[in-house]
Amino acid sequence: MKPEKKDDTRALTLVDVAKAAGVSKMTASRALRGAAECGLETRARVKAAAEKIGYRANPIVTLFHAAVRRRSGGYHATLGWINDFPDRGHHQSTLHLRRVLRGAETQAAQRGFKLEEVWFEGAAALPVERRALRYAQILRARGAPGVILPILNLSDLAMQPWAELSVSCLGGMVVGPATRPATSAFPERFHHVQPDFFANIELSCTALRARGYRRVGMFISDWHNLHTGRQYEAAFRLQMTNWPASERVEPLITPALCPESEQAALLKAWVRSERPDVVLTGLGQTCDWLRSAGWLVPQSLGVAHIWLSDDTPGWSGLDPDLEAVGGATVDLLLTQIQANTQGQPTKVHRLSFLGRWVDGKTTA
């Protein structure tokens, strides 16, 4: 009788890890979860054995066992959302992040998950490598197989490997106070979701001209322009090439971190010089600055915002649909969890969302 041929194609299990490490199956399971009752030496030995034989945990099975352990009828598996700001309430107090978070929480709940914000005091004082490790430990303790980094283009956390977690990011958005120079270099090392900045400007220009405006002017800060990879400016200038020369208005892009008093003065001088009939702006003070100089909005001059949010009620402009963006970050993360992929991908995917035009009281 021929000996039974060993099946080398079968999936490796915890039993294989336990045999390779010389421990019980239960110890192997606890060590891979980073359980405190397993000593550092044991955890390191089990992890090394798992890596040597090529073992990878199935995240769906892991989530199932976590639910069984908790035995709670209302239990939802956990996904992480990193809050890397010193102020724990930053993501709730920042208007556009609040919308993204709301969309992500809703989508996670619909998919049977609970999105949990991860924050710990003193994080900012730690080197980024230690900070990322601490976040990963917290996520493992909560049984989270994946994490959303909602700060792709500003955070050094997005440059870390996150080798044991599935990761999705919110990209191309300013999420903190304007206290340091912006950069147009995007550290795109993870799959991410972002508004379609270029197409949103195209949509805004088309909407304004369809409503009878002919001299559309753009007024933004270079801070915001740089954080879109200059897509705001590029899209606007491309649109201008389609207009008659007599209807083209040179955009006003103020220096990054420019004081408000200087921005207001530059705006007023620009309007007098360039004579736009509508201002497409990224600054929420634009209407007040224009009205203080005698312009009637919208009777004598229209104003539209490129980024409508809770602080621009009643404005005309572009709603970036941030709830949908937040929901998409969850779906992007779950796709990776289901595919059992962790860490930095070899090919980064970017999902861009087109916003929608809103007619308000600041245009005629």
Buried (B, 14 or more C-beta within 10 A) or exposed (E): EEEEEEEEEEEBBBEBBBBBBEBEBEBBBBBBBBBEEBEEEBBEBBBEBBEEEEBEBEBEEBBEEBBEEEEEEEBBBBBBBBBBBEEEEBBBEBBBBBBBBBBBBBBBEEBEBBBBBBBEEEBEEEEBEEBBEBBBEBBBEBBBBBBBBBBBBBBBBBEBBBEBBBBBBBBBBBBBEBEEEBEEEBBBBBBBBBBBBBBBBBBBBBBBBEBEBBBBBBBBBBBBBBBBBBBBBBBBBEBBEEBEEEBBBEBBBBEBEBEEEEBBEBBBEBBEEBEBBBBBBBBBEBBEBBEEBEBEBBEEBBBBBBBBBEEBEEBBBBBBBBBBBBBBBBBBBBBBBEEBBBBBBEEBBBBBBBBEBBEBEBBB
